[in-house]
């Protein structure tokens, strides 16, 4: 019996050690989570401003409404000039007017371009038209589900045009634009440009989605958002290798459900508005970049939801996703039916 008892000692010691490490790890993760969301700077993104007399510019795609406009609004209040990019000239003009009223001294430029149909030549011409500006931030926000209505449908009902439209708007455009903008974001003063002297940095923000895990009735949307996430993480690691691009930070943003012009059906009362979410993006980027994070869930409850999904068995996770997306499908498609 004594021999058997002694066999338990190493096992119990090992289990106690594992338990202690688990507690320490959990406490550490909890503290990091809370400090990320509860301690934010009053003047964020200062390292992305330039020493030039002209303030730095931020180029934001899909910025006439929703999260994109919210980010533009938050950035202009932090002293950045703004370049709005979208496909509807009237909405862009209205957005510019609102921002100009908010900060009359700011410079606001407009680029009219359709992410679904823009050719490489059109995109290159647009980039060249702003190449003289002091651009230090690129926000790849444009995205959506540009398919033939109703919006929530099984993949078997997608036309080839539907498939291409989602890929073009959500993935191809942002990849092409980022590649074209990298020479501008990487410029240095000693090279004749307006670059990263004295610690000045550039920033690329890529809007992905919690839907990157794969959503029923939104298969193409979720797939392109997974592309956004992988593209962003890979680019972040790539930029850190080259001395000529180490000053460019790259971060993927993972929203959950956000109330916006394009997402107004089947949204919970507890979900953030697009302007609220955008403000948290701007305020939490510094901390995320400083920690070397590749992805950020700016809204605190989205982080909690993602953590819960991550620990659920796949069977339970799929059941819950189908239930939640089923309700959203009924709300969106029902609203479409009524509007016909």
C-alpha positions as a LaTeX table, in Angstrom:
\begin{tabular}{lrrr}
\hline
Residue & $x$ (\AA) & $y$ (\AA) & $z$ (\AA) \\
\hline
Unk1 & 0.00 & 0.00 & 0.00 \\
Unk2 & 2.87 & 2.32 & 0.81 \\
Unk3 & 4.29 & 1.69 & $-2.66$ \\
Unk4 & 1.00 & 2.55 & $-4.28$ \\
Unk5 & 0.75 & 5.76 & $-2.23$ \\
Unk6 & 4.18 & 6.88 & $-3.35$ \\
Unk7 & 3.09 & 6.44 & $-6.98$ \\
Unk8 & 0.40 & 9.05 & $-6.47$ \\
Unk9 & 2.85 & 11.71 & $-5.26$ \\
Unk10 & 4.44 & 12.49 & $-8.66$ \\
Unk11 & 1.03 & 12.40 & $-10.34$ \\
Unk12 & $-0.53$ & 14.78 & $-7.83$ \\
Unk13 & 2.50 & 17.07 & $-8.04$ \\
Unk14 & 2.22 & 17.15 & $-11.84$ \\
Unk15 & $-1.51$ & 17.84 & $-11.71$ \\
Unk16 & $-0.95$ & 20.61 & $-9.17$ \\
Unk17 & 1.67 & 22.16 & $-11.45$ \\
Unk18 & $-0.65$ & 21.99 & $-14.44$ \\
Unk19 & $-3.43$ & 23.56 & $-12.40$ \\
Unk20 & $-1.15$ & 26.39 & $-11.25$ \\
Unk21 & 0.03 & 27.08 & $-14.80$ \\
Unk22 & $-3.58$ & 27.09 & $-16.01$ \\
Unk23 & $-4.58$ & 29.59 & $-13.33$ \\
Unk24 & $-1.62$ & 31.85 & $-14.11$ \\
Unk25 & $-2.31$ & 31.66 & $-17.85$ \\
Unk26 & $-6.01$ & 32.40 & $-17.35$ \\
Unk27 & $-5.26$ & 35.34 & $-15.06$ \\
Unk28 & $-2.70$ & 36.73 & $-17.52$ \\
Unk29 & $-5.10$ & 36.43 & $-20.47$ \\
Unk30 & $-7.90$ & 38.03 & $-18.46$ \\
Unk31 & $-5.73$ & 40.98 & $-17.45$ \\
Unk32 & $-4.60$ & 41.51 & $-21.06$ \\
Unk33 & $-8.20$ & 41.35 & $-22.26$ \\
Unk34 & $-9.43$ & 43.85 & $-19.68$ \\
Unk35 & $-6.55$ & 46.30 & $-20.16$ \\
Unk36 & $-7.04$ & 46.21 & $-23.94$ \\
Unk37 & $-10.69$ & 47.17 & $-23.63$ \\
Unk38 & $-10.75$ & 49.36 & $-20.52$ \\
Unk39 & $-7.54$ & 51.40 & $-20.85$ \\
Unk40 & $-7.42$ & 53.37 & $-24.10$ \\
Unk41 & $-5.47$ & 56.51 & $-25.07$ \\
Unk42 & $-7.24$ & 59.85 & $-25.32$ \\
Unk43 & $-5.14$ & 60.75 & $-28.38$ \\
Unk44 & $-4.66$ & 57.52 & $-30.34$ \\
Unk45 & $-2.58$ & 56.84 & $-33.46$ \\
Unk46 & $-0.12$ & 59.67 & $-32.84$ \\
Unk47 & 2.76 & 57.54 & $-34.18$ \\
Unk48 & 1.08 & 57.54 & $-37.61$ \\
Unk49 & 1.15 & 61.31 & $-37.96$ \\
Unk50 & 3.92 & 62.99 & $-39.89$ \\
Unk51 & 6.26 & 65.78 & $-38.87$ \\
Unk52 & 5.37 & 67.69 & $-42.05$ \\
Unk53 & 3.36 & 70.92 & $-41.84$ \\
Unk54 & 0.57 & 69.09 & $-43.67$ \\
Unk55 & $-1.18$ & 66.52 & $-41.45$ \\
Unk56 & $-1.15$ & 62.90 & $-42.54$ \\
Unk57 & $-3.94$ & 61.44 & $-44.67$ \\
Unk58 & $-5.95$ & 58.28 & $-44.15$ \\
Unk59 & $-7.45$ & 56.50 & $-47.17$ \\
Unk60 & $-10.64$ & 54.66 & $-46.19$ \\
Unk61 & $-12.52$ & 52.45 & $-48.65$ \\
Unk62 & $-16.27$ & 52.03 & $-48.39$ \\
Unk63 & $-16.39$ & 55.21 & $-46.35$ \\
Unk64 & $-19.61$ & 56.93 & $-47.39$ \\
Unk65 & $-21.56$ & 55.16 & $-44.62$ \\
Unk66 & $-21.36$ & 52.50 & $-41.92$ \\
Unk67 & $-18.14$ & 51.47 & $-40.23$ \\
Unk68 & $-16.02$ & 53.13 & $-42.91$ \\
Unk69 & $-17.63$ & 56.51 & $-42.35$ \\
Unk70 & $-17.36$ & 55.98 & $-38.59$ \\
Unk71 & $-13.62$ & 55.37 & $-38.88$ \\
Unk72 & $-13.26$ & 58.46 & $-41.07$ \\
Unk73 & $-15.14$ & 60.48 & $-38.46$ \\
Unk74 & $-12.96$ & 59.17 & $-35.62$ \\
Unk75 & $-9.73$ & 59.78 & $-37.56$ \\
Unk76 & $-10.60$ & 63.32 & $-38.63$ \\
Unk77 & $-11.25$ & 64.17 & $-34.98$ \\
Unk78 & $-7.72$ & 62.96 & $-34.23$ \\
Unk79 & $-6.23$ & 65.43 & $-36.70$ \\
Unk80 & $-5.93$ & 63.28 & $-39.82$ \\
Unk81 & $-6.91$ & 64.43 & $-43.27$ \\
Unk82 & $-9.23$ & 62.03 & $-45.05$ \\
Unk83 & $-9.56$ & 60.39 & $-48.48$ \\
Unk84 & $-13.02$ & 58.89 & $-48.92$ \\
Unk85 & $-13.35$ & 56.07 & $-51.45$ \\
Unk86 & $-16.70$ & 54.66 & $-52.56$ \\
Unk87 & $-18.83$ & 53.99 & $-55.63$ \\
Unk88 & $-21.66$ & 56.50 & $-55.11$ \\
Unk89 & $-20.62$ & 60.10 & $-55.77$ \\
Unk90 & $-23.69$ & 61.54 & $-54.04$ \\
Unk91 & $-23.16$ & 59.59 & $-50.82$ \\
Unk92 & $-19.46$ & 60.50 & $-50.80$ \\
Unk93 & $-20.30$ & 64.19 & $-51.22$ \\
Unk94 & $-22.75$ & 63.97 & $-48.32$ \\
Unk95 & $-20.17$ & 62.20 & $-46.16$ \\
Unk96 & $-17.58$ & 64.84 & $-47.02$ \\
Unk97 & $-20.00$ & 67.62 & $-46.07$ \\
Unk98 & $-20.70$ & 66.01 & $-42.68$ \\
Unk99 & $-16.99$ & 65.56 & $-41.94$ \\
Unk100 & $-16.15$ & 69.07 & $-43.12$ \\
Unk101 & $-18.78$ & 70.50 & $-40.77$ \\
Unk102 & $-17.23$ & 68.51 & $-37.95$ \\
Unk103 & $-13.67$ & 69.71 & $-38.67$ \\
Unk104 & $-13.73$ & 72.70 & $-41.07$ \\
Unk105 & $-9.93$ & 72.93 & $-41.27$ \\
Unk106 & $-9.44$ & 69.34 & $-42.44$ \\
Unk107 & $-8.63$ & 68.43 & $-46.03$ \\
Unk108 & $-11.04$ & 65.83 & $-47.41$ \\
Unk109 & $-10.56$ & 64.21 & $-50.81$ \\
Unk110 & $-12.96$ & 61.94 & $-52.72$ \\
Unk111 & $-12.24$ & 58.96 & $-54.97$ \\
Unk112 & $-15.22$ & 57.50 & $-56.83$ \\
Unk113 & $-14.66$ & 53.85 & $-57.70$ \\
Unk114 & $-16.69$ & 50.64 & $-57.74$ \\
Unk115 & $-14.76$ & 47.86 & $-55.99$ \\
Unk116 & $-16.68$ & 45.22 & $-57.95$ \\
Unk117 & $-15.82$ & 46.50 & $-61.41$ \\
Unk118 & $-12.69$ & 48.68 & $-61.14$ \\
Unk119 & $-9.92$ & 47.62 & $-63.51$ \\
Unk120 & $-6.25$ & 47.57 & $-62.45$ \\
Unk121 & $-5.67$ & 50.56 & $-64.74$ \\
Unk122 & $-8.46$ & 52.57 & $-63.09$ \\
Unk123 & $-7.16$ & 51.68 & $-59.66$ \\
Unk124 & $-3.59$ & 52.62 & $-60.55$ \\
Unk125 & $-4.76$ & 55.97 & $-61.91$ \\
Unk126 & $-6.66$ & 56.65 & $-58.67$ \\
Unk127 & $-3.62$ & 55.77 & $-56.56$ \\
Unk128 & $-1.41$ & 58.02 & $-58.69$ \\
Unk129 & $-3.86$ & 60.89 & $-58.17$ \\
Unk130 & $-3.16$ & 60.80 & $-54.41$ \\
Unk131 & 0.52 & 59.82 & $-54.57$ \\
Unk132 & 1.58 & 63.39 & $-53.75$ \\
Unk133 & $-0.39$ & 63.34 & $-50.50$ \\
Unk134 & 1.05 & 62.40 & $-47.13$ \\
Unk135 & $-0.85$ & 59.09 & $-46.76$ \\
Unk136 & 0.10 & 57.12 & $-43.65$ \\
Unk137 & $-3.04$ & 55.02 & $-43.04$ \\
Unk138 & $-4.94$ & 52.67 & $-45.36$ \\
Unk139 & $-8.25$ & 51.25 & $-44.14$ \\
Unk140 & $-9.54$ & 48.39 & $-46.30$ \\
Unk141 & $-13.15$ & 48.54 & $-45.19$ \\
Unk142 & $-15.19$ & 48.06 & $-48.36$ \\
Unk143 & $-17.13$ & 44.82 & $-48.33$ \\
Unk144 & $-20.55$ & 43.29 & $-48.30$ \\
Unk145 & $-22.72$ & 40.64 & $-49.90$ \\
Unk146 & $-23.43$ & 42.01 & $-53.40$ \\
Unk147 & $-25.54$ & 39.14 & $-54.71$ \\
Unk148 & $-28.88$ & 38.92 & $-56.45$ \\
Unk149 & $-31.62$ & 39.33 & $-53.84$ \\
Unk150 & $-32.68$ & 37.84 & $-51.50$ \\
Unk151 & $-29.35$ & 38.31 & $-49.68$ \\
Unk152 & $-29.32$ & 35.09 & $-47.63$ \\
Unk153 & $-29.29$ & 32.13 & $-50.03$ \\
Unk154 & $-27.79$ & 28.67 & $-50.37$ \\
Unk155 & $-24.67$ & 28.50 & $-52.50$ \\
Unk156 & $-26.40$ & 26.35 & $-55.11$ \\
Unk157 & $-28.58$ & 29.36 & $-56.00$ \\
Unk158 & $-25.60$ & 31.66 & $-56.64$ \\
Unk159 & $-24.91$ & 32.60 & $-60.24$ \\
Unk160 & $-21.33$ & 32.88 & $-61.50$ \\
Unk161 & $-21.85$ & 36.63 & $-61.42$ \\
Unk162 & $-22.84$ & 36.49 & $-57.74$ \\
Unk163 & $-19.70$ & 34.50 & $-56.88$ \\
Unk164 & $-17.45$ & 36.89 & $-58.79$ \\
Unk165 & $-19.11$ & 40.00 & $-57.33$ \\
Unk166 & $-18.47$ & 38.90 & $-53.75$ \\
Unk167 & $-14.86$ & 37.96 & $-54.49$ \\
Unk168 & $-14.23$ & 41.19 & $-56.39$ \\
Unk169 & $-15.70$ & 43.50 & $-53.77$ \\
Unk170 & $-14.44$ & 41.78 & $-50.63$ \\
Unk171 & $-11.11$ & 40.26 & $-51.66$ \\
Unk172 & $-9.67$ & 41.16 & $-55.06$ \\
Unk173 & $-10.09$ & 44.93 & $-54.71$ \\
Unk174 & $-8.46$ & 45.16 & $-51.27$ \\
Unk175 & $-5.53$ & 42.94 & $-52.33$ \\
Unk176 & $-4.87$ & 45.00 & $-55.45$ \\
Unk177 & $-5.26$ & 48.33 & $-53.67$ \\
Unk178 & $-2.95$ & 47.32 & $-50.83$ \\
Unk179 & $-0.25$ & 46.22 & $-53.27$ \\
Unk180 & $-0.55$ & 49.54 & $-55.12$ \\
Unk181 & $-0.48$ & 51.58 & $-51.90$ \\
Unk182 & 2.56 & 49.88 & $-50.35$ \\
Unk183 & 5.11 & 52.08 & $-52.18$ \\
Unk184 & 3.34 & 55.16 & $-50.80$ \\
Unk185 & 3.05 & 53.80 & $-47.26$ \\
Unk186 & 6.71 & 52.72 & $-47.27$ \\
Unk187 & 8.17 & 56.05 & $-48.48$ \\
Unk188 & 10.93 & 57.64 & $-46.43$ \\
Unk189 & 12.00 & 61.26 & $-46.38$ \\
Unk190 & 15.56 & 60.39 & $-47.29$ \\
Unk191 & 14.15 & 58.78 & $-50.46$ \\
Unk192 & 12.34 & 61.98 & $-51.39$ \\
Unk193 & 9.00 & 60.93 & $-49.98$ \\
Unk194 & 7.21 & 61.61 & $-46.73$ \\
Unk195 & 7.99 & 58.48 & $-44.78$ \\
Unk196 & 8.86 & 57.07 & $-41.41$ \\
Unk197 & 11.54 & 59.30 & $-39.95$ \\
Unk198 & 11.96 & 59.62 & $-36.18$ \\
Unk199 & 9.71 & 56.66 & $-35.46$ \\
Unk200 & 6.86 & 57.80 & $-37.70$ \\
Unk201 & 4.92 & 54.79 & $-38.91$ \\
Unk202 & 2.32 & 53.71 & $-41.44$ \\
Unk203 & $-0.73$ & 51.56 & $-40.77$ \\
Unk204 & $-2.91$ & 49.16 & $-42.76$ \\
Unk205 & $-6.25$ & 48.17 & $-41.22$ \\
Unk206 & $-8.11$ & 45.31 & $-42.89$ \\
Unk207 & $-11.76$ & 44.73 & $-42.00$ \\
Unk208 & $-12.41$ & 41.01 & $-41.77$ \\
Unk209 & $-15.36$ & 39.56 & $-39.83$ \\
Unk210 & $-16.24$ & 37.07 & $-37.14$ \\
Unk211 & $-18.00$ & 35.37 & $-40.05$ \\
Unk212 & $-14.63$ & 34.11 & $-41.29$ \\
Unk213 & $-15.34$ & 30.89 & $-39.38$ \\
Unk214 & $-17.91$ & 29.94 & $-42.05$ \\
Unk215 & $-21.57$ & 30.98 & $-42.13$ \\
Unk216 & $-24.56$ & 29.14 & $-43.61$ \\
Unk217 & $-26.47$ & 31.13 & $-46.28$ \\
Unk218 & $-23.46$ & 33.49 & $-46.45$ \\
Unk219 & $-20.86$ & 31.02 & $-47.66$ \\
Unk220 & $-19.11$ & 33.35 & $-50.12$ \\
Unk221 & $-19.16$ & 36.29 & $-47.71$ \\
Unk222 & $-17.58$ & 34.24 & $-44.91$ \\
Unk223 & $-14.99$ & 32.78 & $-47.27$ \\
Unk224 & $-13.85$ & 36.20 & $-48.48$ \\
Unk225 & $-13.67$ & 37.46 & $-44.90$ \\
Unk226 & $-11.41$ & 34.50 & $-44.10$ \\
Unk227 & $-9.27$ & 35.69 & $-47.01$ \\
Unk228 & $-9.15$ & 39.21 & $-45.55$ \\
Unk229 & $-7.96$ & 37.78 & $-42.23$ \\
Unk230 & $-5.28$ & 35.49 & $-43.71$ \\
Unk231 & $-4.13$ & 38.22 & $-46.12$ \\
Unk232 & $-3.73$ & 40.68 & $-43.25$ \\
Unk233 & $-1.87$ & 38.29 & $-40.94$ \\
Unk234 & 0.46 & 37.13 & $-43.70$ \\
Unk235 & 1.18 & 40.68 & $-44.86$ \\
Unk236 & 1.90 & 41.80 & $-41.29$ \\
Unk237 & 4.56 & 39.11 & $-40.92$ \\
Unk238 & 5.99 & 39.84 & $-44.37$ \\
Unk239 & 6.29 & 43.58 & $-43.73$ \\
Unk240 & 8.22 & 42.97 & $-40.51$ \\
Unk241 & 11.04 & 41.18 & $-42.37$ \\
Unk242 & 12.14 & 43.93 & $-44.77$ \\
Unk243 & 13.90 & 46.99 & $-43.27$ \\
Unk244 & 12.14 & 49.08 & $-45.91$ \\
Unk245 & 8.69 & 48.12 & $-44.63$ \\
Unk246 & 9.19 & 47.40 & $-40.94$ \\
Unk247 & 7.61 & 50.73 & $-40.11$ \\
Unk248 & 4.29 & 49.60 & $-41.64$ \\
Unk249 & 1.92 & 47.99 & $-39.14$ \\
Unk250 & $-0.88$ & 45.74 & $-40.41$ \\
Unk251 & $-3.88$ & 44.63 & $-38.37$ \\
Unk252 & $-7.03$ & 42.62 & $-39.10$ \\
Unk253 & $-10.26$ & 43.82 & $-37.47$ \\
Unk254 & $-12.88$ & 41.20 & $-36.58$ \\
Unk255 & $-16.34$ & 42.72 & $-36.07$ \\
Unk256 & $-19.28$ & 40.73 & $-34.84$ \\
Unk257 & $-22.78$ & 42.02 & $-35.55$ \\
Unk258 & $-22.76$ & 45.82 & $-35.98$ \\
Unk259 & $-25.81$ & 48.00 & $-36.68$ \\
Unk260 & $-25.25$ & 49.90 & $-39.91$ \\
Unk261 & $-26.95$ & 51.08 & $-43.08$ \\
Unk262 & $-26.28$ & 47.71 & $-44.69$ \\
Unk263 & $-26.93$ & 45.58 & $-41.59$ \\
Unk264 & $-30.15$ & 46.79 & $-40.03$ \\
Unk265 & $-32.25$ & 43.61 & $-39.88$ \\
Unk266 & $-32.03$ & 40.93 & $-37.21$ \\
Unk267 & $-29.60$ & 42.94 & $-35.11$ \\
Unk268 & $-29.67$ & 42.71 & $-31.32$ \\
Unk269 & $-30.34$ & 45.78 & $-29.18$ \\
Unk270 & $-27.00$ & 45.07 & $-27.49$ \\
Unk271 & $-24.98$ & 45.21 & $-30.71$ \\
Unk272 & $-22.96$ & 48.40 & $-31.30$ \\
Unk273 & $-23.82$ & 51.04 & $-33.86$ \\
Unk274 & $-21.28$ & 51.49 & $-36.64$ \\
Unk275 & $-20.03$ & 54.80 & $-35.20$ \\
Unk276 & $-19.56$ & 53.25 & $-31.75$ \\
Unk277 & $-17.67$ & 50.31 & $-33.20$ \\
Unk278 & $-15.48$ & 52.54 & $-35.38$ \\
Unk279 & $-14.49$ & 54.65 & $-32.39$ \\
Unk280 & $-13.28$ & 51.53 & $-30.60$ \\
Unk281 & $-11.26$ & 50.49 & $-33.64$ \\
Unk282 & $-9.36$ & 53.77 & $-33.61$ \\
Unk283 & $-8.85$ & 53.76 & $-29.84$ \\
Unk284 & $-7.57$ & 50.17 & $-29.57$ \\
Unk285 & $-5.22$ & 49.85 & $-32.53$ \\
Unk286 & $-2.23$ & 51.26 & $-30.62$ \\
Unk287 & $-2.47$ & 48.66 & $-27.87$ \\
Unk288 & $-2.99$ & 45.80 & $-30.32$ \\
Unk289 & $-0.02$ & 46.81 & $-32.47$ \\
Unk290 & 2.14 & 47.36 & $-29.40$ \\
Unk291 & 1.42 & 43.81 & $-28.27$ \\
Unk292 & 2.27 & 42.38 & $-31.67$ \\
Unk293 & $-1.31$ & 41.23 & $-32.25$ \\
Unk294 & $-2.32$ & 40.30 & $-35.80$ \\
Unk295 & $-6.07$ & 40.56 & $-35.20$ \\
Unk296 & $-8.27$ & 42.75 & $-33.03$ \\
Unk297 & $-11.86$ & 42.46 & $-31.81$ \\
Unk298 & $-12.44$ & 46.09 & $-30.81$ \\
Unk299 & $-15.88$ & 45.58 & $-29.27$ \\
Unk300 & $-15.51$ & 43.89 & $-25.88$ \\
Unk301 & $-18.58$ & 41.66 & $-26.12$ \\
Unk302 & $-17.53$ & 40.47 & $-29.58$ \\
Unk303 & $-14.36$ & 39.21 & $-27.96$ \\
Unk304 & $-16.37$ & 37.35 & $-25.33$ \\
Unk305 & $-18.65$ & 35.84 & $-27.99$ \\
Unk306 & $-15.68$ & 34.70 & $-30.05$ \\
Unk307 & $-14.06$ & 33.09 & $-26.99$ \\
Unk308 & $-17.25$ & 31.19 & $-26.18$ \\
Unk309 & $-17.54$ & 29.94 & $-29.77$ \\
Unk310 & $-13.92$ & 28.84 & $-29.64$ \\
Unk311 & $-14.45$ & 26.50 & $-26.69$ \\
Unk312 & $-17.69$ & 24.94 & $-27.93$ \\
Unk313 & $-17.61$ & 21.48 & $-29.52$ \\
Unk314 & $-18.13$ & 21.69 & $-33.29$ \\
Unk315 & $-21.56$ & 20.09 & $-33.11$ \\
Unk316 & $-22.81$ & 22.66 & $-30.61$ \\
Unk317 & $-21.11$ & 25.53 & $-32.46$ \\
Unk318 & $-22.72$ & 24.58 & $-35.77$ \\
Unk319 & $-26.14$ & 24.24 & $-34.16$ \\
Unk320 & $-25.90$ & 27.71 & $-32.59$ \\
Unk321 & $-24.60$ & 29.34 & $-35.78$ \\
Unk322 & $-27.41$ & 27.80 & $-37.82$ \\
Unk323 & $-29.97$ & 29.03 & $-35.29$ \\
Unk324 & $-28.60$ & 32.59 & $-35.16$ \\
Unk325 & $-28.07$ & 32.88 & $-38.92$ \\
Unk326 & $-31.48$ & 31.35 & $-39.55$ \\
Unk327 & $-33.14$ & 34.16 & $-37.59$ \\
Unk328 & $-31.07$ & 36.75 & $-39.43$ \\
Unk329 & $-31.93$ & 35.15 & $-42.77$ \\
Unk330 & $-35.64$ & 35.30 & $-41.97$ \\
Unk331 & $-35.34$ & 38.97 & $-40.94$ \\
Unk332 & $-33.35$ & 40.09 & $-44.01$ \\
Unk333 & $-35.22$ & 38.03 & $-46.56$ \\
Unk334 & $-38.55$ & 38.94 & $-44.96$ \\
Unk335 & $-37.75$ & 42.66 & $-45.23$ \\
Unk336 & $-36.80$ & 42.14 & $-48.88$ \\
Unk337 & $-40.06$ & 40.34 & $-49.61$ \\
Unk338 & $-42.07$ & 43.20 & $-48.08$ \\
Unk339 & $-40.20$ & 45.79 & $-50.15$ \\
Unk340 & $-40.86$ & 44.05 & $-53.48$ \\
\hline
\end{tabular}
